Amino acid sequence: MSKSREEKAESIERLQSAAQKASIALVSDFRGLKVEDLEKIRNDLKESNLHYQVVKNTLARIAFKGTAHEVLNDQLSECCAVAFGYDDPVIAAKVLVKNEKDFKKFGVKYGSYNGKFLDSEQIRELAKLPGREQLLSQMLCTMNAVPTNCVSVFANLLRYLLNALNGVKDQKEA
């Protein structure tokens, strides 16, 4: 095996490992970007626990085969890079869409979420949703509101009952 084949096999293995673990894979176009701009995008993605890799289409097709992101194989063309998200799919979409606005030559092309194909518009819509952490906090606030409101209702009932009893007592004393 030549060095080139070994490198390709390692690249396929890394891509396949990332694709198997990731719940979302977003493909972007980076042509025309300066190296510094691409590094800034990578750093943004890394801070959000996302993996970003420039891929060769033929190697990506081999790596994606048998994974949830196999739906991307028919679309892979030209130069592209893939961002893999492991925890929160909304975060991946938010970071890429934000960078799309910051760098005019950078563009989100399409993606895959748990085996479902996403076009660029669906990814932009996904980026508008609140993240997992925000949804959890909203849910906890809602869950906390129910017992709090029940306690308030029962406290008010007791207060009304006490006021009625005091009124009856005052009438009997008078």
N, C-alpha and C positions, 0 to 999 in steps of 0.2 A: 504494500500500500504506500502510495506516495504521501508526502507531507500535506499536499493539497487535499487529498481524500480524507486524511485523518482530521484535518481542520474542519472540513465539511461535515464529517460524521459528528464531531464534537458540537458544531453549531446546530445541527439538527437535533441532537440530544438535549442541548440547553433550551432550544425553542420548544421542543415537545414537552419537556418538564414544566416550563413556564405555562404553556397552553393547557396542560392537564390540571394545574393548580388554580389557574385564573378563572374567575367567573365571567369576566368581561375582557375582550380583546378589541382595541380600537386601532384602526389603520389610518395613518396620516401621511400627507405629502409634505416633504421638507425641502424639495428642490428650490434652489435659489437662496436658501438661508445661509448666513455666515456661520462659521464654526462656533463663534461666541454665542450667537443666538440659539443654536442647537444645544449648546452646553447649558444655557439658562433654562431651556425647556426640560432638558434631562434632569437638572437639579430640582426644578419645580415638581416634576413627577416623582423623583426619588424622595423628596420631603413628604409626599403624600403616600408613601409605601407602594409606588407603582414602578413596574419594570418597563423600560423603553429600549427597544432594540431595532436598529436598521437591519432589514432582512433582504435576502435574495429570494425572489418569488418562488423559484423552483425548490429551494431548500425549505421555505415556509410551507409549501404545498405538501411536501413529504412529512414535515413535522406535525402539521395540523391534522393529517389523516388519522382517523380513529379518536379524535378529541371532539369536544363540544364546539370547537371553532372551525370545524371542517367546512362549514357553510361559507367561509371566506375564500376557499380555494378557487372558486370560479371567478371571483372578482379581482384577485391579485394580479396587478399589472404595473408596469413602470416602476419607478423608485418609490419605495414606501418604508415606513417604520411602524412597528406595532407597540402599543402600550398595553401592558397586561395589568389588570386590577384584580386584587385577591379578596379584599374585604368589602368595600362599598363601591358598587358600580357607578353611583352618582358622582363620587369624588373624581374618578377617572375622567368622566365626561366633562365635569366642571373645569378641571385643570387644562384639558386639551382645548376646550372652547375658549377659555380665558386666554390661552396662548395664541389661539387663532386670531383673537381680537388684537393682541399685542404685536404680532408679527404677521404682516399682510401676506407674505409668501408661504406661510404655514397654513395647512388646511386639513381638517378632519374629513376623511373620505367615507368610511363605512366601518362597521364593526360587528361584533357578535356578542350576545349576552346569553349565556347558558344554552347555546345551540341555536338561538334565534338571530337571524340577520337584522342588522340595524343600518338604515341609510343615514346620511349626514344630518338630515332634518330630525330624525328620531333621536339622534345623539344630542343635538342641540336642545330638544325638548327634555331629554333626560337630565341635562345639565341645569335646567331650571327648577328641578325638584329639590326639596330639602334633603340634606344628607342623612345618613343613618342616625348619627348622634342627635341631630335636631329632631328627627321623627321620634326617637326614643324619649327625649325630654318632653316633647308635646304629649306623648302617650302617658308618661308618668304624671304630668300636670293634670291631665284629664282623669286619670285613675285616682289621683289624690283629691280632686274636686268632688267626686261622688260621696265619699265618707264625710268630708268636711260639710257638704251641703246637708247630709242626713243629720249630722250632729246639730247643725243650726236649726233645722226644722224641729227636731225634738226639743231643743232648748227653748224655742219660741212657744211650742205647745205647753211645755211646763210653765213658762212664764205667764201665758194666758190663763192657765188653770189656777196658778197661784193668785193672779190678779182677781179672778172670779171668786175664789174662796175668800180672799181679803174683803171683797165687796160684800159678800154674804155675811161675813163676820161683822163688818161695820154696820150693816143693816140691822142685825140682831142686837147689837149693842145699843143702837139708837132707839 
